[in-house]
Amino acid sequence: VLFWTMGESLLGPSQIGRALQVCHSTFAKSGEWFLLSMWGAEDAPVSYHGGAHGFDTNGAHHAHLLCVRGKEGEPQGLLIEGVNALHSAA
């Protein structure tokens, strides 16, 4: 089991990309699954799509990427994003 957390800190796109690379590398070698969770700042002025989004007390920028092996060993993924109704991408 590989578990890594940054705790409560600010991460840029390159750090998220690096975390995804580590997950993918471990999965490709011998992993059966991985889950990458990203929790964004609730009051960020713009969304990751470049548009405005509203303030949501439970957070407007949460995403979870789950990757598992299918019956034939091929990777299968599920992306879950949590956005509020005021988000420009919703």
N, C-alpha and C positions, 0 to 999 in steps of 0.2 A: 504494500500500500504506500503510495506516495501522497503526502498531504503537505500542502504549502499554503501559507496565508500571509498577506501583507498587513493584516489587521486593519485599522482605520487610518488609511493614508491616501494621498492623491497619486493616482497612476495615470501616466500618459498612454497614448496609443501604442508606442513602441514597447512599453512594459506589458501591456495586454497581449500584444503580438508575440512577445517572448514567452509569456505564460502558455499561450496556445501552442507554440512550437515545442515546448517541454512536454505538454500533454500529448501532442501528436507523436512525438518521438517515442515516448514511453508506451503509448498505445500500439505503435507499429512494431515494437520489439516483442512485447509479451502481454501487454495490458488487455483486459477484457472489456474495460469501459473507462470513461473519464467524464467528469462534470466540471465545467468551468463556469463559475458564477461571478458576475460583475454587478456591483451596486453603485449607481451613480449618485451624484449630488442632487438633492431634491430641488434646490433653487438655482441650478445652472441657468444662465441667461439664454442659451440656445441649445437645441437638441443636437444629437450626433448627425442628423441629416441636414443641419444648417438652418433650420427654421426655429421659430420660437416655440416654447412649451410652457404650460402653466405650472404653478406650484402645487405640489401634492404632498401632504404630510407623510405619506408612507413611501414616497420616492417615485419619481417619474422615469427613471432610467435604470431599470433592472433587467438583466438578461442572464439566461442560463443556457449553456450549450451542453447537451448530453450526447455522448457518442458511445455506441455499443457494437458488438460484433453480431452480425446476422447469422442465420443458420449455416450459410456457406463460408462464414468467416469474414465476409465483406463488412466494411464499416457502414453503420447507419446512424444518422444524426437527427436530433430534435432540438430546435431553437425555440425557447420560450422568452418572450419579451413582455415586461410589465410597463404599460404606459397609461396615462390618464386620458380622459376625453378631450382635454385641451391641447394635447400634444399634436404638433403639426403633421406627424407621420401616422397618426391613428386614423 
